[in-house]
Structure formats: structure tokens, C-alpha cells
Amino acid sequence: MKKTHFVNPSPSTSPSLLDTWLAQERVVRQRLEAGAGPGVARPDQVAGKTGLQVMQGLLSGELPYASIAKTLDFTLIEVSEGQAIFQGAPGLNHMNPLGTVHGGWFATLLDSALGCAVHTMMPPGRGYTTADLSVKLVKALTPKVQRVRAIGQVVHCGRQLATAEARLVGPDGTLYAHASTACLVFEMPSFTGNKP
């Protein structure tokens, strides 16, 4: 499993890092919109594929991506074994009555990174569901921050349980929130009536 350490870039690299993030997002969004678009993959589209292959299919546009990403203005940016990175644009439509980004937006972005990191570890015919999600918001977020990234990494993946951690960071390295999850892992039901 690829191990990425949570490194905070120095403030002097922030503008160029933000530019890099924005450029990467443009490329991914163009590919997604030219591909299958938002929706849910059919069972025949994912049959026999590992979780990593499914996630790579989402990222390439071969498979439809989750509609919630369009609704809340975030996108999958990178996947690898045990890791998923989402990028979000906090906007005025994500605000709470106090003038900061709603905690539910933080939680959804982090939950997506956590769940998709776990998804990359699934062999064909295996699935998962979130059993526990713990989110800690450590700094308020406003639309003045153009982009944030939720970086999810698997800590453990067994036959029945998987755990993961994620951090929500800005391009200057500011930590806005962190989260953890426990997911139940199980055999997916067969849609043909036969065991996979």
C-alpha cells in the first residue's frame, strides 16, 4: 500500500501549489464531464473489478461519478492503493447562518475521501459500508479559501473491518478538519442469483 505522509507545504509555495491544484482540477473535471457523468454504475460495469479498478474508472470518466460531488462542488482528484484525494471549492451555497462553511460540507468531503480510500482496498465481489464516522473541525472555513483537499488513507483493511483517517487541508498547509472511520467489509450480493 502506498504510504503518503501528511506534509504541510511552506506558505511561500502556496500560490504555485494552488495553481497546480486548480490546473489538476480542470483536467479531471473535463475528463469526468466528457465521460459517463454523474450517476451510479450498473452492476455489469463493476463486476469482476477490484475497488481500485472501480475508483480508477470513476476518475477516468469510464464509470459515472457520485452525483453528490456535483451538488457540493467537489471532485475526486487522485486514487491509489489505500488512498483517495478529493478537492472541494467552499462556496456561498455551503454557508451556515454564522457565515462559515457548514460542518456537513466538511464531513461529506472527508467521508468521501475515507470511504473511497477503503474502496481501493476491496477485492472483486467485496463491498463496505460506513459504520462510524468521527469528524473534528479545527478551523473555520470560508469561500476566501479557494480550494481544500481531503486526503484519506487506509490504516487497516481486514476481512470484516477497515479503518481510515483523513485530513482536510488548504494549499498553504492549514488544517481545517480531520476525521476517522470504521467500515464494515462484506461479500456483495450477486445480482444474477449466483455467487460472484
ABEGO torsion letter per residue (X at the ends): XBBBBBBBBBAAAAAAAAAAAAAAAAAAAAAAAABAEBEBBBAAAABGBBAAAAAAAAAAGABBBBAAAAAAGBBBABBBBGBBBBBBBBBAAABBAAGBBBAAAAAAAAAAAAAAAAAAABBBGBBBBBABBBBBBABBBBAABABBBBBBBBABBBAABBBBBBBBBBAAGBBABBBBBBBBBBBBBBAAGBBX
